[in-house]
Amino acid sequence: MGKRKFNDDRIMDILKEHQGGMTVTDVCSKYGISEPTFYRWQSLQLKNVGFDVKRLKALEEENRKLKKLLAETMLAAATLSEMLEKTSKESA
């Protein structure tokens, strides 16, 4: 398998140009790609949309759990700090 001429981000930019109003022929000639390549990229991008949604939901769930863990940890630290202050005032 040869070296890829375009990375994933660049391919997305090219596809967005077409969505912005350029014709497939113009986009292909501008970047030196064939129309079958363009349509293959387009179909792969559409297939990956479902995967991205699943990944996004998983990341959002992980983020929610981490925020909850952080809040619990901060609450525990604040509670311990208050208890330490009360203990040090009582012994003084």
N, C-alpha and C positions, 0 to 999 in steps of 0.2 A: 504494500500500500504506500502510495507516494505522500509527500508532505502536503498538507492542506494549505491552499493559497489564502483562504479566508478563515478567521476564527469565528466562533459562535456569535460574539458580539457584532462583528462586522456583517455577518449574514443577516442578523436581525435588523441592522441599520439599512441594508439593501432592501429587505422585504418591506420595511417601513416607508422607504422611498416610493415603492410601488403603491402602497396603501395611500400615500399622500397625493397620488394623481398621475404619476409617471406610468407610461405603458410598459408592458413586459419587454417589448422589443427595445425600447429606449434604455431601460435598466440593464438589460443583458449586454447591449453594445457598449454602454458606459463602463461596465466592470469587466467586460471580456469573458462573459460566461454564456453557456448555451441555454436556450429556453427550457430543455428538459431538466437541466441542473437547477434552474430557478424554481420550476414547479416541484422538483423533488425536495428542495429546501422548504418550500411553502407547505408541502404535505407533512414533512417531519416537524415543522414548527407547530402545525395544528394538532398533531398527535401528542406533542410535548405539553400542550396547554393543560390537559387533564392531569398530567403528572405534576406540573407546577402548582396546580390548585391543591392537590393532595399534600405536596411538600409544604406549601404555605400554611395549610391548616395544622399540620404536624408542628411546624415551627411556632405558630401562634399558641398552640397548646403547651409546648415546652416553655415558651415565654411566660405564659400565665402561671405555670407551676413554679418557675424561678422567682417571679415577682412575689408569689405567696410565701415562698421559703425565705426570701429576703425580708419581707415584712415581719414574719415570725421571729427571725433572728434579731432584727432591730428592736422589736418589742422585748425580747428576752434580755438584750443588752441594756436597754433603758431601765428595765425592772431591776436588774442586778446593780446598775449604777445608783438607782434610788436607794436600794437596800444598803449599799456600801456607804452612802452619804449619811443615812440614818444611824447606821452602826458607828460610824466615826464621830458623829455629833454626840451620841449617847455616851461614848467612852471618854469624850473630852471634858 
